[in-house]
């Protein structure tokens, strides 16, 4: 992995970890506490949007760095990373769904269901944490002298 790409990915991972820590604070709220103040909903939506955008960005950097197939309508960034051995199939499916959720937040923002946002907050942060762990290992195992094709994380 080139030094520039490595630095970019490490910075994005750090940002994602900060976003996850902020989301965990909202996760600790009861449902009543969460919905009692609309600022909670707005903050969580924005944190999810930026966090998920960061996940997609990191995936794209890895695809480019490893000279993998371009994402298209039939295959997501996460499927490509799973096919290359970087992500598990299961995590790729979950992250593809998370990307769809991000698309709703960005493009269909008038139709966002607050219950679904709350459900994602309560049940799906672990998928993003798992992504951080895996990509951190990928970055750590790549050399500074080029790209390791098909790097696989156990």
SETOR-712699 format. One line per 8 residues: their letters; for each residue x, y, z of C-alpha. Coordinates in pm, 1 decimal, padded with zeros to 6 digits, always signed. Layout:
SETOR-712699
a = X/Y/Z; ...
end
This chain:
SETOR-712699
xxxxxxxx = +00000.0/+00000.0/+00000.0; +00140.5/+00338.7/-00089.7; +00219.8/+00575.9/+00195.0; -00034.5/+00828.6/+00068.8; -00316.8/+00574.2/+00053.4; -00216.3/+00430.7/+00388.0; -00225.9/+00776.0/+00546.8; -00565.2/+00854.5/+00394.0
xxxxxxxx = -00715.6/+00523.8/+00507.0; -00569.8/+00556.4/+00857.4; -00713.9/+00908.6/+00887.9; -01053.4/+00789.9/+00765.8; -01046.1/+00497.6/+01009.8; -00970.1/+00739.6/+01292.6; -01260.3/+00960.1/+01188.0; -01488.2/+00656.1/+01169.7
xxxxxxxx = -01384.9/+00548.0/+01518.9; -01469.9/+00896.2/+01650.9; -01808.3/+00880.2/+01479.0; -01876.8/+00538.8/+01632.2; -01792.1/+00671.8/+01979.0; -02041.0/+00955.4/+01931.0; -02307.0/+00713.0/+01808.2; -02251.9/+00492.5/+02113.7
xxxxxxxx = -02345.9/+00785.5/+02337.6; -02681.5/+00804.4/+02162.4; -02711.2/+00426.4/+02168.4; -02705.6/+00441.7/+02547.9; -03027.1/+00647.0/+02552.7; -03353.3/+00468.4/+02615.8; -03604.7/+00484.3/+02334.2; -03808.2/+00740.7/+02527.2
xxxxxxxx = -03502.3/+00956.4/+02595.6; -03391.5/+00930.7/+02234.4; -03725.8/+01039.0/+02087.7; -03789.9/+01304.9/+02353.9; -03551.7/+01544.8/+02179.7; -03553.2/+01568.6/+01799.2; -03191.3/+01685.6/+01810.4; -03098.4/+01327.8/+01897.9
xxxxxxxx = -03259.1/+01202.0/+01577.4; -03097.5/+01470.9/+01365.0; -02754.7/+01413.1/+01517.1; -02771.2/+01036.3/+01475.3; -02885.7/+01065.6/+01114.2; -02592.4/+01294.8/+01035.2; -02343.3/+01073.9/+01219.8; -02468.8/+00769.4/+01030.6
xxxxxxxx = -02448.3/+00957.1/+00701.9; -02087.9/+01068.1/+00752.0; -01982.0/+00739.3/+00909.0; -02124.4/+00530.7/+00628.8; -01980.3/+00764.2/+00367.6; -01641.3/+00709.4/+00531.4; -01686.8/+00331.0/+00511.2; -01766.0/+00354.5/+00138.7
xxxxxxxx = -01467.2/+00584.8/+00082.2; -01230.9/+00342.4/+00254.6; -01368.4/+00053.2/+00050.1; -01311.8/+00248.1/-00270.5; -00954.2/+00332.3/-00172.9; -00885.1/-00036.9/-00112.7; -01039.0/-00132.3/-00446.2; -00824.8/+00120.6/-00629.8
xxxxxxxx = -00510.7/+00034.0/-00433.1; -00553.1/-00337.3/-00498.0; -00655.5/-00282.2/-00862.2; -00980.2/-00471.1/-00810.9; -01293.0/-00472.5/-01026.8; -01484.5/-00145.0/-01038.9; -01812.6/-00132.5/-00845.5; -02124.5/-00119.5/-01058.2
xxxxxxxx = -02496.7/-00174.9/-01043.8; -02456.6/-00549.2/-00996.4; -02178.3/-00546.3/-00738.7; -02107.6/-00323.0/-00444.4; -01771.7/-00216.7/-00310.5; -01821.0/-00461.7/-00028.1; -01892.5/-00758.8/-00254.6; -01569.9/-00681.5/-00438.8
xxxxxxxx = -01376.4/-00671.4/-00111.8; -01536.9/-01000.6/-00007.8; -01446.5/-01161.4/-00341.4; -01086.1/-01052.8/-00288.8; -01076.0/-01202.4/+00061.3; -01060.8/-00875.1/+00252.3; -01413.4/-00896.3/+00397.4; -01634.0/-01191.6/+00479.6
xxxxxxxx = -01940.7/-01248.9/+00263.5; -02162.2/-01193.1/+00567.6; -02008.4/-00854.5/+00650.5; -02019.7/-00753.4/+00283.4; -02396.5/-00814.2/+00276.5; -02446.8/-00613.4/+00596.3; -02234.0/-00323.9/+00470.1; -02417.5/-00322.9/+00137.0
xxxxxxxx = -02742.1/-00281.3/+00332.9; -02577.1/-00007.6/+00539.0; -02482.8/+00172.2/+00217.6; -02848.3/+00153.5/+00108.1; -02945.4/+00306.1/+00443.1; -02692.9/+00585.5/+00381.6; -02848.0/+00646.1/+00039.7; -03188.9/+00691.3/+00202.7
xxxxxxxx = -03040.6/+00940.9/+00450.3; -02881.3/+01140.1/+00169.5; -03128.2/+01115.3/-00116.4; -03463.5/+01031.6/+00042.2; -03415.5/+01242.8/+00354.2; -03780.1/+01348.0/+00360.6; -03886.3/+00984.3/+00394.6; -03645.4/+00872.5/+00668.1
xxxxxxxx = -03823.7/+00656.8/+00923.2; -03695.8/+00755.1/+01270.8; -03775.1/+00405.8/+01400.2; -03540.0/+00250.4/+01142.0; -03266.1/+00496.2/+01235.2; -03309.5/+00403.9/+01601.6; -03311.2/+00033.0/+01517.2; -02986.5/+00069.4/+01320.9
xxxxxxxx = -02835.5/+00262.5/+01610.5; -02924.2/-00012.7/+01854.4; -02839.3/-00315.4/+01638.9; -02584.9/-00239.0/+01368.2; -02290.0/-00044.0/+01508.5; -02105.2/-00373.0/+01553.6; -02085.1/-00415.6/+01175.9; -01904.3/-00083.2/+01145.0
xxxxxxxx = -01674.6/-00172.3/+01434.9; -01592.0/-00502.1/+01266.0; -01509.5/-00314.1/+00945.0; -01270.3/-00087.1/+01137.5; -01095.0/-00388.2/+01293.0; -01053.5/-00569.3/+00962.3; -00932.4/-00268.5/+00766.6; -00693.5/-00172.5/+01046.6
xxxxxxxx = -00536.6/-00518.2/+01011.8; -00521.7/-00483.0/+00633.7; -00341.0/-00150.3/+00665.8; -00101.6/-00293.4/+00924.9; -00012.9/-00596.7/+00710.2; +00049.5/-00402.9/+00389.5; +00403.0/-00293.0/+00313.8; +00508.7/+00054.3/+00214.0
xxxxxxxx = +00661.2/-00078.2/-00110.4; +00352.2/-00144.5/-00318.0; +00029.0/-00329.0/-00308.1; -00021.6/-00682.0/-00186.9; -00282.8/-00833.5/-00415.6; -00556.4/-01034.2/-00254.8; -00458.1/-00949.3/+00100.5; -00669.4/-01161.7/+00327.0
xx = -00760.5/-01103.2/+00685.9; -00835.2/-01406.0/+00901.9
end
